[in-house]
């Protein structure tokens, strides 16, 4: 499978502070769901921002579709990478349809009127996520789960091949978390690539096709979840002892050792 | 791996509400019709009675189709061209500029509580204007100083806000308050240093806000720039919508954020500073008109900016009629908007709180 987006030896620090990333590399291929795992402050969000070109690395580079990210314009980047931020408070009551339609800026630009093709893409994205009925509702009146779906619909309307998600499960209830992971899997099977940061190793085992473990600013492991989400790596990332169990159906589950947890 | 793989998310969906898009254009059209009607109404309003009938007779005579007594014609001619029309046009232009820049600032700073007044732009422009009046002889330089003061104020206000809270709504407002206080202090200093017999009264009277000092020649110089600014902000509507999602999201959507933001801030600041050069400090309209417009037409800036401009024009026109009509002596327009604006601000707060609850 072709590499859509790659990070090559990224170094980054905020101002004169401690380096957040020191030589992180990874690659995202079509159809993959890459999960980025690491403790608080391990540089997950920074790495995602670098991949999106929102901040510039001190050293190293991001390669988008075979070319350095810095050589693309913002709009060209947006045609290839979409961003689903952590859902947050929004002061203005945009209708869902209008919010999703902002995804068309990368295609139509800032000034031209949206054409039929744009409206079809917006409708298709809302339908795909099952939120067509919410089209005329103000985004501000929706629940956390519905908002997350709107933001993903906007990313789909953008028609980009890579979708970057910052902790998409945050703020969702247990059911919606797993429904979201299943949805992402389906969307990836249609040929898109996802890269998402997460705090849940279980989500990675159950919902990702590859896991990238970030520790002290570098990638310490990169591979299929069952090979990487091991008690040894969990201990290294979070300083927490866990046991890993194979369930009768073949899936894997982690169980923290509660006795050991509070001695750390 | 996963047992839980349903085909799609099934989150219960409350019944939909429709027709918001249609409503927006109806409101916009309604406002666009209402404004010229209100302007004609305002022409007839004042101490000297002038009926619509007089007005139509005057227009017929002026275009060669009627015969009005020459004395009466001259009287009405003066009344309209020297007194009423300039202030009506000024009210509409200033209201439109303040309201559309308020709408633009609110989107660009992702903050429904900012306005030219709250960001300190009007205070900065006032200081620039006063300094210009004391230091320079040329009116052109006074105007340049006014605009420069406005730009300096917005840069300081936003800079302070960012210094203490990267994306904080409250910090930006506090930064604006800081900037406003700084320039009010500097303004007081200029007033203290000004010649108390000639410069000081001129500065005080001007900044209190008056539409009576505007003449048609001045309007002819200001209007093209201010209308271009309002138009420019409306044209940037979609970019403003993206910026209202926050900096990172806007960039990821494909918007060149730094360029667009700089453009919007310059447009909005220049036109709101120019309102100070025309008629002094006029508060509240830049905050209230966008809010009410948003309730009517929704938050999409391509309609919100023009709707705010029309509403702002209507508001200031009404406030001016009140200023002229409420007593024997005309009240300063800034005082009127301040007094009407306060209760209306409570409505805004109520509405904002509702929007932020979730």
Interface residues (C-beta under 8 A of the other chain):
Chain A: X49 X52 X53 X54 X73 X74 X75 X77 X78 X79 X81 X82 X83 X85 X88 X89 X90 X91 X92 X93 X94 X95 X98 X102 X103 X105 X106 X110 X111 X128 X129 X130 X131 X133 X134 X135 X136 X137 X140 X141 X143 X145 X146 X149 X154 X158 X164 X176 X178 X179 X180 X181 X182 X183 X185 X186 X205 X206 X207 X249 X250 X251
Chain B: X1 X2 X3 X4 X5 X6 X7 X8 X9 X10 X11 X13 X14 X15 X16 X17 X18 X19 X20 X21 X106 X107 X110 X111 X112 X169 X235 X236 X238 X239 X241 X242 X244 X245 X246 X248 X249 X251 X252 X253 X254 X255 X256 X257 X260 X294 X298 X299 X300 X352 X355 X356 X358
